[in-house]
Amino acid sequence: MVYGMPGMLGWMGGFGFFVMIAAYVYFALALQTIAKKTGTENPWLAWIPFANMYLMTQIAQVDWWWFLVALGVNFVPFVGWIAAMGIVIWWLWLIAERRDYPGWIAILAVIPLVNLIVIGFLAWRDQ
């Protein structure tokens, strides 16, 4: 048995990896459900990295090239990350409106952990 900091870091790293995988599965399942409820083609794209961003453009009914813009701005440190977050919030705003909810709830997605609640709300809450 390993004692001390190295053992602790290994355990925390494994737990962090599990949390990341669980969050990805949750997000993919929610996005796939939203795609099905909005009648968007190819809801299975929710499970493929980067393709899920393309699927979001299709659900939000914006031009596909916004997917490329969101990917491209990520290469600009800090400012690009903020711009990418703004683009994704805009997509979520449009997705919320397609699900007949007020778009402003997409703004809540900037809050850590609340973003999981927002995407789940949009996926599984029925009016």
N, C-alpha and C positions, 0 to 999 in steps of 0.2 A: 504494500500500500504506500502511496506517495503522500507525504505530509508537506505542509507549507504552501508557499505561493505557487510553485509550478503546478501542483495538484489542483489547487483552487482555480487557476486560470484555465486548465484543461476542462474542468467541469463546467465553468461558466461559458467557455467557448462552445462546448457541445450543447448546452442549454440555449445559447444564442442562436446557433444553427437551427435547432428544432423550432424556435420561435419564428425565425425567418421563413422556414419551410411552411409552417402552419399559416402564417400571414399570407404567403403567396397562394396557397391552396384556397384559403378563404376568399381572397380577392378574385382569383380566377373563377371560382364557383359563382360568386356574386355577379361578376361581369358577364359570364355565360348566361345566367338567369335573366339579367337585364336585356341582353341581346335577344333571347327567346321571346321575352314579353313585348319587346318593341318590334318584333318581326324582322330583325336584322339577319342577313345571310351569314353563314359560317360562324355560329356562336362558339365553336370549338377553338377558334383562334385565341380565346381568352387564356388558354393554357400554354401558349407559346410566347416566350419572352420577345419583346418588341412588336410582335404581331398583335399582342393585346392592346398596344397603343393605337395601331391601325384600326382595330375593331372599335375602339372608343371613338375614332373619327367617323366611322360608319354609323354607330349608334347616334352620335350627336348630329349627324347629317351635315358635316363640314367636308370641304374638299380633302382628298387623300393626302395632298402635299403638306398639309399641316402636320401630319405625322413626321415628315422629313424635317420640317422646321423645328419641331419639338426635340427631335434627336440631335439636330445640328447645333442648337444653342447650348446644349449640355457640354460642348467642348470649350465654351468660354467660362472660365472660373467665376464663381459667385454671381455675376450679373446674368450669365446664361442660365444658371440653375434657378434663379428667381424668375426669369422669363419663361423657362420650361414649366415651372410650377403654375405660373399665371395661365399658360396655355391649357394645362390639364384642368385647372379650376374652371376655365371657360367651357371646356368640353363637358365637365361634370354639371355645370349650370344648364347647358343645353340638354343633357341627358335627363336631368331632374325635370325639366319642362316637358320632355317627351313622355315621362312617366306621370305627368299631370301633378307635379309638386312644384312649389315655388323654387325658382332657380337659386335664390340666396342661400339655401342650405348647402350649396357647393362650397361656399366660403368657409364653412366649418371644417372642411377637409384639410385646411392648413394646420389644424390642431392635432398633434400626435394622439393616436388611439381613437380620437373622435372620427378620424377619416375612415376607420373600419366600421364605425357605427353608421356613418353617412352612406357608404357603399352598400352595407347590409340593408339599411332602410330603403334605399332605392330598388334593391333587388327583391326583397321579400315582403315588403309592406304593400298591401293591396288596399285600394280605395273603394 
